[in-house]
Amino acid sequence: MILLQSEPTRETFWTISPVGEAVFYALAAMAVVVFLYGVYERFARYAEGEADAFDRLDDFSGRVRRASRIVLSNEKQFDRDLYGGIMHAFILWGFLTLLIGTTILAIDIDFYRRITGESFFVGDFYLSYSFVMDALGFLFVVGVGMALYRRYAVREERLWGRHTGREDDVFVWTLFVLGVGGYLLEALRIVGTEFPEWETVSFVGYFLALGFDAAGMSAGLAETLYWPAWWSHAIIALGFVAFVPAAKPFHMISSFANVVTADEKAGVRLPGVPADESPEEIGYTSIEDLSWKQLLDTDACTKCGRCSAVCPAKASGRPLDPRDVILDLKRYREELDAGRTEEVDIIADGGTSVIDAETMESCMACMACMDSCPVDIEHLSHFTEMNRRLTETGQMQEPVQEAMMNVFQNGNAFGDPARKRPDWTEDLDFEVPDAREEDVEFLWYVGDYPSYDERNRRVARSLARLFELAGVSYGILYEDEQNDGNDVRRVGEEGLYEMLVEDNGEAVHDCEFDKIVCTDPHSYNTFLNEYPEMDPEFDYPVYHYTQVVETLVREGRVGLDGSEIDYAVTYHDPCHLGRFNDEYEAPRELVRATGATLAEMPRNRSDSFCCGGGGGGLWMEHEEETKPSEERLREALEDTAAGGAVEKFVVACPMCATMYEDGRKTGDYEDDIEIIDVAELLVEALESKRGAGGSGTAAGAERTDTGAP
């Protein structure tokens, strides 16, 4: 007590007898053993999973640095949700501070004092320590309070679902009790030690102590209450430590591990099927087919529902909730391991499997779920494996089967003969070069929809006019071009995809060119990120056409001066161009180059809302409350800054154009807005300029190197 009154410090085990200390250490040791064994069991279970298709531990130090930045900055929590970002930052930083502070105290008591006979838990260190612990601990309590308010007062919809249970309640309330309980203990100690002058640095505890004092609490009563309060707090804290590996708190460990082992190209490129795998083994046939990373995914899920909130399939009323799929797999695995259930199919049509076929058919492969996930769960790798299983067992929708057969027999999803692929060129007043017969700078992969779909042929012709006007050295494959396979792969037809890679690769390798340019972002994605995985010789520079044309416009080779168009438009970011491959500015620069006023959609760039055509959506039939395309057009007309003044809905993807043309009809927007591709908008601007007496769009300029990247 002499030390206590003469130098700033405090007695750690105040009112706790030596026997009590021994009991506490025994309980703490037991809690730590239970914790370590539980963590070991979890990771041992992952080790039983299959090998993963990608190297997850290369550049390990770099991975840890990246994970630390993502986790400690809370950057993903802040995306689209400022309240949630602040809440989680307060909880995370408060919890880490309290954990570090407790560890420092243990080092002082159990090691430093025993070795040196002195304590560093005194003086300025103690004062600094107390202030920081009180400040960050207060933020922790505020953060947990925000979580309680959102969960129980606001009842945020995405936090509730069929996997919401008692463990969620226990977790959040335990954190709150521990946070508040620590301050109550501190206040009792301050009252019981008769308000040491330096304890004002513990401003939260001191404030509560003043409240207790004002209520008439004596030092003796505070000392009497401190003992049971201390033990209650200690038992809850140690119980929480032991509880961590058994339930939701484990995400504090598994989530970090999941971010460390994440594939930065997850979803953008899909894992292949092992060469020695028989058709009976392709996809998820049992829980044992999950790789160790896929098992880790299921444990990393925090049930936050961010993926559910951004999923266009769920918003449209389809039977898909990305969170539930991951948690359904987790629950099945845990119940199977515990012997509480019989083994069933992972995916099937009929309602007896873990996941129903209709759920997977609903996925648009837009990756919004993965982009929004704060712990890098790779939903699409799971979904693809289940789609592969449906394909191998013949459980795809009939329209999808027809499209796959068309691709197999004719090289395109329309089922038209290959000889008709270049028919779109016939309405042009110039000849499109044949890359099979002459050396070119750009090999232009036109794609199925710009080649066969009448609406999207206008896009191909517009782009050809732009290339001709700018004097680009380009050529196409004519009838040797086949479906790119991006969406073929995402509906689960891996074998057909491999055939397309081989056939397209052979056609491309026979040509002399420098770069590939694609009309369709889906082609751009698979050529850039997936073909090289299967065909190492397919290592060409690959561009989306907006990237190439933006360079041409910037160099003044197209002839726009930015005054051609004087109305408002909005632009839709295609998933495969934006969220998949981070290209957001080139299309916008082209829109602005026409003089059009660009009114941004509220959901833009990485937050863009899918048109509904990805993942085979163009070929499928669904019962929907509101089509994604209809919702997106409503957003364009009602939620942009320009509102109803928006005249045209600009796209940069043939599939998007198809889906939005359909949405105009079914959503009754035909008189309100027009769908136009970026290439069409540029040609319209040039024709407007020609009509005003400026330079026209005549073809035939001398072809030169574009200097494009």
QUIJODA-V290293 format. One record per pair of residues at least 24 apart in sequence whose C-alpha atoms are under 10 Angstrom apart, sorted by the first residue. I is the first residue (numbers start at 1). J is the second residue. Records with the same first field share a line. If there is no record, write none. Layout:
I = J / J
This chain:
1 = 193
3 = 122
4 = 122 / 193 / 196
5 = 193 / 196 / 197 / 198
6 = 123 / 196
7 = 122 / 123 / 124 / 126 / 196 / 198
8 = 121 / 122 / 123 / 124 / 125 / 126 / 127 / 196 / 197 / 198 / 199
9 = 119 / 120 / 121 / 122 / 123 / 124 / 125 / 126 / 127 / 130 / 196 / 198 / 199
10 = 121 / 122 / 126 / 189 / 190 / 193 / 196 / 199
11 = 121 / 189
12 = 105 / 106 / 109 / 121
13 = 227 / 230
14 = 189 / 192 / 193 / 223 / 226 / 227 / 230
15 = 189 / 223 / 224 / 226 / 227 / 230
16 = 226 / 227 / 228 / 230 / 231
17 = 227
20 = 231
24 = 231 / 234 / 235 / 238
27 = 234 / 235 / 238 / 239
28 = 234 / 235 / 237 / 238 / 239 / 241 / 242
29 = 238
30 = 238 / 239 / 241 / 242
31 = 235 / 237 / 238 / 239 / 240 / 241 / 242 / 243
32 = 238 / 239 / 241 / 242
33 = 241 / 242
34 = 239 / 241 / 242 / 243 / 244 / 245 / 246
35 = 238 / 239 / 240 / 241 / 242 / 243 / 244 / 245 / 246 / 250
36 = 241 / 242 / 244 / 245
37 = 242 / 245
38 = 242 / 243 / 244 / 245 / 246 / 250
39 = 244 / 245 / 246 / 250 / 253 / 254
40 = 245
41 = 245 / 246
42 = 245 / 246 / 250 / 254 / 295 / 296 / 299
43 = 254 / 292 / 295 / 296
44 = 292
45 = 292 / 295 / 296 / 337
46 = 290 / 291 / 292 / 293 / 294 / 295 / 296 / 299
47 = 291 / 292 / 293 / 295 / 296
48 = 288 / 290 / 291 / 292 / 295
49 = 287 / 288 / 289 / 290 / 291 / 292 / 293 / 294 / 295 / 296
50 = 288 / 289 / 290 / 291 / 292 / 293 / 294 / 295
51 = 289 / 290 / 291 / 292 / 293 / 294
52 = 271 / 290 / 291 / 292 / 293 / 294
53 = 270 / 271 / 272 / 273 / 274 / 291 / 293
54 = 261 / 262 / 263 / 266 / 270 / 271 / 272 / 293
55 = 261 / 262 / 263
56 = 258 / 260 / 261 / 262 / 263 / 264 / 293
57 = 260 / 261 / 262 / 263
58 = 261
60 = 260 / 261
61 = 260
62 = 260
63 = 257 / 259 / 260 / 261 / 262 / 263
64 = 256 / 257 / 259 / 260 / 261
65 = 260
66 = 259 / 260
67 = 255 / 256 / 257 / 258 / 259 / 260 / 261 / 262 / 375 / 376
68 = 256 / 259 / 260
70 = 256 / 259 / 260 / 374 / 375
71 = 255 / 256 / 259 / 374 / 375
72 = 96
74 = 374
75 = 374
76 = 371 / 372 / 373 / 374 / 375 / 376
77 = 304 / 306 / 372 / 373 / 374 / 375
78 = 374
79 = 371 / 372 / 374 / 606 / 607
80 = 306 / 310 / 372 / 603 / 607
81 = 306
83 = 143 / 146 / 147 / 150
84 = 143 / 146 / 147 / 150 / 304
85 = 143
86 = 139 / 143 / 146
87 = 139 / 140 / 141 / 142 / 143 / 144 / 145 / 146 / 147 / 150
88 = 140 / 143 / 144 / 146 / 147
89 = 139 / 140 / 143
90 = 136 / 137 / 138 / 139 / 140 / 141 / 142 / 143 / 144 / 146
91 = 136 / 137 / 138 / 139 / 140 / 141 / 142 / 143 / 144 / 145 / 146 / 147 / 175
92 = 136 / 139 / 140 / 143 / 144 / 252
93 = 136 / 137 / 139 / 140 / 143
94 = 132 / 133 / 134 / 135 / 136 / 137 / 138 / 139 / 140 / 141 / 142 / 143 / 144 / 179
95 = 136 / 137 / 139 / 140 / 141 / 175 / 179
96 = 136 / 137 / 140
97 = 132 / 133 / 134 / 135 / 136 / 137 / 140
98 = 132 / 133 / 134 / 136 / 137 / 140 / 179
99 = 133
100 = 133
101 = 129 / 130 / 132 / 133
102 = 133
104 = 129
105 = 129
123 = 198
126 = 198 / 199 / 201
127 = 198 / 199 / 200 / 201 / 202
128 = 201 / 202
129 = 201 / 202
130 = 198 / 199 / 200 / 201 / 202 / 203
131 = 199 / 200 / 201 / 202 / 203 / 204
132 = 201 / 202
133 = 201 / 202 / 204
134 = 182 / 183 / 186 / 201 / 202 / 203 / 204 / 205 / 206
135 = 201 / 202 / 203 / 204
137 = 179 / 180 / 182 / 183 / 204
138 = 179 / 180 / 183 / 203 / 204 / 205
139 = 179
140 = 175 / 176 / 179 / 180
141 = 175 / 176 / 177 / 178 / 179 / 180 / 183
142 = 176 / 179 / 180
143 = 176
144 = 172 / 173 / 174 / 175 / 176 / 177 / 179
145 = 172 / 173 / 175 / 176
147 = 172 / 173 / 176
148 = 172 / 173 / 176
156 = 305
157 = 305 / 308 / 309
158 = 303 / 304 / 305 / 306 / 307 / 308 / 309 / 310 / 323
159 = 302 / 303 / 304 / 305 / 306 / 308 / 309
160 = 303 / 304 / 305
161 = 303 / 305 / 321 / 323 / 324
162 = 324 / 327 / 328
163 = 303 / 323 / 324 / 327 / 328 / 331
164 = 303
167 = 246 / 247 / 248 / 249
168 = 247 / 248 / 249 / 302 / 303
170 = 240 / 248
171 = 240 / 243 / 244 / 247 / 248 / 249
172 = 248 / 249
174 = 236 / 237 / 239 / 240
175 = 236 / 237 / 240
177 = 233 / 236 / 237
178 = 232 / 233 / 234 / 236 / 237 / 240
179 = 233
180 = 205 / 233
181 = 229 / 230 / 232 / 233 / 234 / 236
182 = 229 / 230 / 233 / 234
183 = 207 / 208 / 209
184 = 208 / 209 / 212 / 226 / 229 / 230 / 233
185 = 209 / 222 / 225 / 226 / 227 / 229 / 230 / 233
186 = 226 / 230
187 = 211 / 212 / 213 / 222 / 226
188 = 212 / 213 / 217 / 218 / 219 / 221 / 222 / 223 / 224 / 225 / 226 / 227 / 229 / 230
189 = 219 / 222 / 223 / 225 / 226
190 = 219 / 222 / 223
191 = 217 / 218 / 219 / 220 / 221 / 222 / 223
192 = 217 / 218 / 219 / 220 / 221 / 222 / 223 / 224 / 225 / 226
193 = 219 / 220 / 222 / 223
194 = 218 / 219 / 220 / 222
195 = 219
247 = 299
248 = 299 / 300 / 301 / 302 / 303
249 = 302
250 = 299 / 300 / 301 / 302
251 = 298 / 299 / 300 / 301 / 302 / 303 / 375
252 = 300 / 302
253 = 299 / 300
254 = 296 / 297 / 298 / 299 / 300 / 301 / 302 / 375
255 = 296 / 297 / 298 / 299 / 300 / 301 / 302 / 374 / 375 / 376 / 377
256 = 300 / 375 / 376
257 = 293 / 296 / 297 / 300 / 375 / 376
258 = 293 / 294 / 296 / 297 / 298 / 299 / 300 / 301 / 375 / 376 / 377 / 378
259 = 297 / 300 / 374 / 375 / 376 / 377
260 = 375 / 376
261 = 293 / 296 / 376
262 = 293 / 297 / 375 / 376 / 377 / 378
263 = 376 / 377 / 378
264 = 376 / 378
265 = 378 / 529 / 580 / 581
266 = 367 / 370 / 376 / 377 / 378 / 379 / 380 / 381 / 580
267 = 365 / 366 / 367 / 370 / 378 / 379 / 380 / 381 / 382 / 383 / 384 / 490 / 580
268 = 365 / 366 / 367 / 380 / 381 / 486 / 525 / 526 / 528 / 529 / 530 / 576 / 579 / 580 / 581
269 = 380 / 381 / 486 / 525 / 526 / 528 / 529 / 530 / 531 / 533 / 580
270 = 380 / 381 / 384 / 385 / 486 / 489 / 490 / 526 / 529 / 530 / 533
271 = 381 / 384 / 385 / 494 / 530 / 533
272 = 385 / 489 / 494 / 495 / 498 / 530 / 533 / 534
273 = 385 / 388 / 494 / 495 / 498
279 = 388 / 389 / 391 / 392 / 393 / 495
280 = 389 / 392 / 393
281 = 388 / 389 / 392
282 = 385 / 386 / 387 / 388 / 389 / 390 / 391 / 392 / 393 / 492 / 494
283 = 346 / 347 / 382 / 383 / 384 / 385 / 386 / 387 / 388 / 389 / 390 / 391 / 392 / 492
284 = 345 / 346 / 347 / 382 / 383 / 384 / 385 / 386 / 387 / 388 / 389 / 390
285 = 344 / 345 / 346 / 347 / 348 / 385 / 386 / 389
286 = 333 / 343 / 344 / 345 / 346 / 347
287 = 329 / 330 / 332 / 333 / 336 / 343 / 344 / 345 / 346
288 = 333
289 = 346 / 385
290 = 329 / 382 / 385
291 = 382
293 = 377 / 378
294 = 326 / 329 / 377 / 378 / 379 / 381 / 382
295 = 326 / 329 / 330 / 333
296 = 330 / 377
297 = 326 / 327 / 329 / 330 / 375 / 376 / 377 / 378 / 379 / 382
298 = 323 / 325 / 326 / 327 / 328 / 329 / 330 / 331 / 333 / 377 / 378 / 379
299 = 326 / 327 / 329 / 330 / 331 / 377
300 = 326 / 327 / 374 / 375 / 376 / 377
301 = 326 / 327 / 330 / 373 / 374 / 375 / 376 / 377
302 = 327 / 373 / 374 / 375
303 = 327
304 = 373 / 374
305 = 369 / 372 / 373
306 = 368 / 369 / 370 / 371 / 372 / 373 / 374
307 = 367 / 368 / 369 / 370 / 371 / 372 / 373 / 374 / 377 / 379
308 = 368 / 369 / 372 / 373
309 = 368 / 369 / 372
310 = 367 / 368 / 369 / 370 / 371 / 372 / 607 / 608 / 609 / 610
311 = 363 / 364 / 366 / 367 / 368 / 369 / 370 / 372 / 609 / 610
312 = 362 / 363 / 364 / 366 / 368 / 369 / 609 / 610 / 611 / 612 / 627 / 628 / 629 / 631
313 = 359 / 361 / 362 / 363 / 364 / 365 / 366 / 610 / 612 / 624 / 626 / 627 / 628
314 = 359 / 362 / 363 / 624 / 625 / 628
315 = 624 / 625 / 626 / 627 / 628 / 631
316 = 362 / 612 / 622 / 623 / 624 / 625 / 626 / 627 / 628 / 629 / 630 / 631
317 = 362 / 622 / 623 / 624 / 625 / 626 / 627 / 628
318 = 358 / 359 / 360 / 361 / 362 / 363 / 622 / 623 / 624 / 625 / 626 / 627
319 = 356 / 357 / 358 / 359 / 360 / 361 / 362 / 363 / 622 / 623 / 624
320 = 355 / 356 / 358 / 359 / 360 / 361 / 362 / 363
321 = 359 / 360 / 362 / 363 / 369
322 = 359 / 360 / 363 / 368 / 369 / 370 / 379 / 380 / 383
323 = 369 / 373 / 377 / 379
324 = 355
325 = 354 / 355 / 356 / 359 / 360 / 379 / 382 / 383
326 = 355 / 377 / 378 / 379 / 382 / 383
328 = 354 / 355
329 = 354 / 355 / 382
346 = 386 / 389
347 = 383 / 385 / 386 / 387 / 388 / 389 / 390 / 395
348 = 386 / 387 / 389 / 390 / 393 / 395
349 = 390 / 395 / 396
355 = 386
356 = 386
357 = 386 / 387 / 389 / 390 / 395 / 396 / 397
358 = 395 / 396 / 397 / 622
359 = 383
360 = 384 / 386 / 387 / 390 / 491 / 615
361 = 386 / 387 / 390 / 396 / 397 / 400 / 491 / 615 / 616 / 617 / 620 / 621 / 622
362 = 612 / 615 / 616 / 617 / 620 / 621 / 622 / 623
363 = 387 / 490 / 491 / 612 / 613 / 614 / 615 / 616 / 617
364 = 487 / 490 / 491 / 575 / 610 / 611 / 612 / 613 / 614 / 615 / 616 / 617 / 618
365 = 487 / 490 / 491 / 575 / 576 / 610 / 612 / 613 / 614 / 615 / 616 / 617
366 = 574 / 575 / 576 / 579 / 580 / 608 / 609 / 610 / 611 / 612 / 613 / 614 / 615
367 = 575 / 576 / 579 / 580 / 606 / 610 / 614
368 = 575 / 579 / 580 / 606 / 607 / 608 / 609 / 610
370 = 579
371 = 579 / 580 / 606 / 607
372 = 606 / 607
380 = 490
381 = 490
383 = 490 / 491 / 492
384 = 489 / 490 / 491 / 492 / 493 / 494 / 615
385 = 490 / 491 / 492 / 494
386 = 491 / 492
387 = 489 / 490 / 491 / 492 / 493 / 494
388 = 489 / 490 / 491 / 492 / 493 / 494 / 495
389 = 492 / 493
390 = 491 / 492 / 493
391 = 491 / 492 / 493 / 494
392 = 492 / 493 / 494 / 495
396 = 491 / 492 / 620
397 = 619 / 620 / 621
398 = 619 / 620 / 621
399 = 616 / 618 / 619 / 620 / 621
400 = 488 / 491 / 616 / 617 / 618 / 619 / 620 / 621
401 = 493 / 619 / 620
402 = 619
403 = 488 / 616 / 618 / 619 / 620
404 = 488 / 491 / 493 / 496 / 497 / 619
405 = 496
407 = 448 / 482 / 483 / 484 / 485 / 488 / 496 / 497 / 500
408 = 482 / 483 / 496 / 497 / 499 / 500
410 = 482 / 483
411 = 448 / 479 / 480 / 481 / 482 / 483 / 484 / 485 / 500 / 503 / 504
412 = 447 / 448 / 449 / 451 / 452 / 481 / 482 / 483 / 484 / 485
413 = 448 / 449 / 452 / 482 / 483 / 488 / 619
414 = 448 / 449 / 452 / 453
415 = 452
416 = 452
417 = 452 / 479
418 = 452 / 478 / 479 / 480 / 481 / 482
419 = 478 / 479 / 480
420 = 451 / 452 / 478 / 479
421 = 446 / 447 / 448 / 449 / 450 / 451 / 452 / 477 / 478 / 479 / 480 / 481 / 482
422 = 446 / 450 / 451 / 452 / 457 / 476 / 477 / 478 / 479 / 480 / 481
423 = 451 / 452 / 457 / 478 / 479
424 = 450 / 451 / 452 / 453 / 454 / 456 / 457 / 458 / 459 / 460 / 461
425 = 451 / 457 / 460 / 461 / 464 / 478
426 = 461
427 = 457 / 458 / 461
428 = 461 / 462 / 464 / 465 / 699
429 = 465 / 698 / 699 / 700
430 = 464 / 465 / 468 / 698 / 699 / 700
431 = 464 / 468 / 699 / 700
432 = 461 / 464 / 465 / 467 / 468 / 474 / 475 / 476 / 478
433 = 473 / 474 / 475 / 476 / 477 / 478
434 = 474 / 475 / 476 / 477 / 478 / 511
435 = 473 / 474 / 475 / 476 / 477 / 478 / 508 / 510 / 511 / 512 / 513
436 = 475 / 476 / 477 / 478 / 480 / 507 / 508 / 509 / 510 / 511 / 512 / 513
437 = 475 / 476 / 477 / 510 / 511 / 512
438 = 474 / 475 / 511 / 512 / 513
439 = 473 / 474 / 475 / 511 / 512 / 513 / 514
440 = 472 / 473 / 474 / 475 / 476 / 511 / 512 / 513 / 514 / 515 / 703 / 704 / 705
441 = 472 / 473 / 474 / 475 / 512 / 513 / 514 / 515 / 516 / 517 / 703 / 704 / 705 / 706 / 707 / 708
442 = 472 / 473 / 474 / 475 / 476 / 512 / 513 / 514 / 515 / 516 / 517 / 518 / 541 / 542 / 543 / 548 / 705 / 706 / 708
443 = 473 / 474 / 475 / 476 / 477 / 508 / 511 / 512 / 513 / 514 / 515 / 516 / 517 / 518 / 542
444 = 474 / 475 / 476 / 477 / 478 / 513 / 515 / 516 / 517 / 518 / 519 / 542 / 543 / 544 / 545
445 = 475 / 476 / 477 / 478 / 481 / 482 / 483 / 484 / 504 / 508 / 516 / 517 / 518 / 519 / 520 / 523 / 524 / 527 / 544 / 545
446 = 475 / 476 / 477 / 478 / 481 / 482 / 483 / 484 / 517 / 518 / 519 / 520 / 523 / 545
447 = 481 / 482 / 483 / 484 / 518 / 519 / 520 / 521 / 522 / 523 / 654
448 = 481 / 482 / 483 / 484 / 519 / 520 / 523 / 654 / 655
449 = 483 / 519 / 520 / 653 / 654 / 655 / 657 / 658
450 = 519 / 520 / 653 / 654 / 655
451 = 478 / 481
453 = 654 / 658
455 = 654 / 657 / 658 / 661
456 = 653 / 654 / 655 / 657 / 658 / 676 / 677
457 = 654
458 = 676 / 677 / 679 / 680
459 = 519 / 652 / 653 / 654 / 657 / 676 / 677 / 678 / 679 / 680 / 681 / 683
460 = 519 / 654 / 679 / 680
461 = 679 / 680 / 683
462 = 677 / 678 / 679 / 680 / 681 / 682 / 683 / 684
463 = 519 / 545 / 546 / 549 / 677 / 678 / 679 / 680 / 682 / 683
464 = 679 / 699
465 = 679 / 680 / 683 / 697 / 698 / 699 / 700
466 = 549 / 552 / 553 / 557 / 558 / 679 / 680 / 682 / 683 / 686 / 697 / 698 / 699
467 = 545 / 548 / 549 / 552 / 557 / 558 / 699 / 700 / 701 / 703 / 706
468 = 558 / 697 / 698 / 699 / 700 / 701 / 702 / 703
469 = 557 / 558 / 559 / 696 / 697 / 698 / 699 / 700 / 701 / 702 / 703
470 = 549 / 552 / 553 / 555 / 556 / 557 / 558 / 559 / 697 / 699 / 700 / 701 / 702 / 703 / 704 / 705 / 706
471 = 552 / 557 / 558 / 699 / 700 / 701 / 702 / 703 / 704 / 705 / 706
472 = 548 / 549 / 552 / 557 / 701 / 702 / 703 / 704 / 705 / 706 / 707
473 = 513 / 702 / 703 / 704 / 705 / 706
474 = 513 / 514 / 515 / 516 / 517 / 703 / 704 / 705
475 = 511 / 513 / 516
476 = 508 / 511 / 516 / 517
477 = 504 / 507 / 508 / 511
480 = 504 / 506 / 507 / 508
481 = 505 / 507 / 508
482 = 507
483 = 523
484 = 520 / 522 / 523 / 524 / 525 / 526 / 527 / 531
485 = 522 / 523 / 526 / 527 / 531
486 = 521 / 522 / 523 / 524 / 525 / 526 / 527 / 530 / 531 / 614 / 615 / 616
487 = 522 / 523 / 526 / 613 / 614 / 615 / 616 / 617 / 618
488 = 615 / 616
489 = 526 / 615 / 616
490 = 614 / 615 / 616
491 = 614 / 615 / 616 / 617
492 = 615 / 616
497 = 531
498 = 531 / 534 / 535
500 = 531
501 = 526 / 527 / 530 / 531 / 532 / 534 / 535 / 538
502 = 531 / 534 / 535
504 = 531 / 538
505 = 531 / 532 / 534 / 535 / 537 / 538
506 = 535 / 538
508 = 538 / 540
509 = 537 / 538 / 540
513 = 540
514 = 540 / 541 / 542
515 = 539 / 540 / 541 / 542 / 543 / 708 / 709
516 = 540 / 541 / 542 / 543 / 544 / 545
517 = 541 / 542 / 543 / 544 / 545 / 546 / 547 / 548
518 = 542 / 543 / 544 / 545 / 546 / 547 / 548
519 = 543 / 544 / 545 / 546 / 652 / 653 / 654 / 679
520 = 544 / 545 / 574 / 576 / 577 / 652 / 653 / 654 / 655 / 656
521 = 545 / 546 / 574 / 575 / 576 / 577 / 578 / 580 / 581 / 652 / 653 / 654 / 655
522 = 574 / 575 / 576 / 577 / 580 / 614 / 653 / 654 / 655
523 = 576 / 577
524 = 576 / 577 / 581
525 = 576 / 577 / 580 / 581
526 = 576
528 = 581
529 = 580 / 581
541 = 709
542 = 709
543 = 708 / 709
544 = 577 / 583 / 586 / 587 / 652 / 653
545 = 586 / 587 / 652 / 678 / 679
546 = 577 / 583 / 584 / 585 / 586 / 587 / 588 / 589 / 590 / 652 / 678 / 679
547 = 583 / 584 / 585 / 586 / 587 / 589 / 590 / 708 / 709
548 = 586 / 706 / 707 / 708 / 709
549 = 586 / 587 / 590 / 678 / 679 / 682 / 706 / 708
550 = 585 / 586 / 587 / 588 / 589 / 590 / 591 / 593 / 708
551 = 586 / 589 / 590 / 706 / 707 / 708 / 709
552 = 706 / 707 / 708
553 = 589 / 590 / 593 / 594 / 682
554 = 589 / 590 / 593
555 = 706 / 707 / 708
557 = 706
558 = 682 / 683 / 686 / 695 / 696 / 697
559 = 685 / 686 / 689 / 694 / 695 / 696 / 697
560 = 590 / 593 / 594 / 595 / 682 / 685 / 686 / 689 / 694 / 695
561 = 593 / 594 / 595 / 685 / 686 / 689
562 = 590 / 591 / 592 / 593 / 594 / 595 / 596 / 685
563 = 592 / 593 / 594 / 595 / 596 / 685 / 688 / 689
564 = 593 / 594 / 595 / 596 / 682 / 684 / 685 / 686 / 687 / 688 / 689 / 690 / 692
565 = 591 / 592 / 593 / 594 / 595 / 596 / 597 / 681 / 682 / 684 / 685 / 686 / 688 / 689
566 = 594 / 595 / 596 / 597 / 685
567 = 595 / 596 / 597 / 598 / 645 / 646 / 647 / 648
568 = 595 / 596 / 597 / 598 / 599 / 642 / 643 / 644 / 645 / 646 / 647 / 648 / 649
569 = 596 / 597 / 598 / 599 / 600 / 636 / 640 / 642 / 645 / 646 / 647 / 648 / 649 / 650 / 673 / 674 / 675 / 676
570 = 596 / 597 / 598 / 599 / 600 / 601 / 633 / 636 / 637 / 640 / 641 / 642 / 643 / 646 / 647 / 648 / 649 / 650 / 651
571 = 598 / 599 / 600 / 601 / 604 / 605 / 636 / 648 / 649 / 650 / 651 / 652 / 676 / 677 / 678
572 = 600 / 601 / 603 / 604 / 605 / 608 / 609 / 610 / 611 / 632 / 633 / 636 / 649 / 650 / 651 / 652 / 653 / 656
573 = 601 / 603 / 604 / 605 / 606 / 607 / 608 / 609 / 610 / 611 / 650 / 651 / 652 / 653 / 656
574 = 604 / 605 / 606 / 608 / 609 / 610 / 611 / 614 / 651 / 652 / 653 / 654 / 655 / 656
575 = 605 / 606 / 607 / 608 / 609 / 610 / 611 / 614 / 653 / 656
576 = 610 / 614 / 653
577 = 605 / 606 / 652 / 653
578 = 604 / 605 / 606 / 607 / 608
579 = 604 / 605 / 606 / 607 / 608
580 = 606
581 = 606
582 = 606
587 = 650 / 651 / 652 / 677 / 678 / 679
588 = 650 / 678
590 = 678 / 679 / 681 / 682
591 = 650 / 678 / 679 / 681 / 682 / 685
593 = 682 / 685
594 = 681 / 682 / 683 / 684 / 685 / 686 / 689
595 = 685
596 = 648 / 681 / 685
597 = 642 / 646
598 = 640 / 641 / 642 / 646 / 650
599 = 636 / 639 / 640 / 641 / 642 / 643 / 645 / 646
600 = 636 / 639 / 640 / 641 / 642
601 = 632 / 633 / 635 / 636 / 637 / 638 / 639 / 640 / 641 / 642 / 643
602 = 635 / 636 / 639 / 640 / 641
603 = 632 / 635 / 636 / 639 / 640
608 = 632
610 = 656
611 = 655 / 656 / 657 / 658 / 659 / 660 / 663
612 = 655 / 656 / 659 / 660
613 = 654 / 655 / 656 / 657 / 658 / 659 / 660
614 = 655 / 656 / 659
617 = 655 / 659
618 = 655 / 656 / 658 / 659
626 = 663 / 666 / 667
627 = 659 / 660 / 662 / 663 / 666 / 667
628 = 659 / 660 / 663
629 = 656 / 657 / 658 / 659 / 660 / 661 / 662 / 663 / 664 / 666 / 667
630 = 659 / 660 / 661 / 662 / 663 / 664 / 665 / 666 / 667 / 668 / 669
631 = 663 / 667
632 = 660 / 663
633 = 660 / 663 / 664 / 667 / 669 / 672 / 673 / 674 / 675
634 = 663 / 664 / 667 / 669
636 = 673
637 = 669 / 672 / 673
644 = 672 / 673
645 = 672 / 673
646 = 672 / 673 / 674
647 = 671 / 672 / 673 / 674 / 675
648 = 672 / 673 / 674 / 675 / 676 / 677 / 681
649 = 673 / 674 / 675 / 676 / 677 / 678
650 = 674 / 675 / 676 / 677 / 678 / 679 / 680 / 681
651 = 675 / 676 / 677 / 678 / 679 / 680 / 681
652 = 676 / 677 / 678 / 679 / 680
653 = 677 / 678
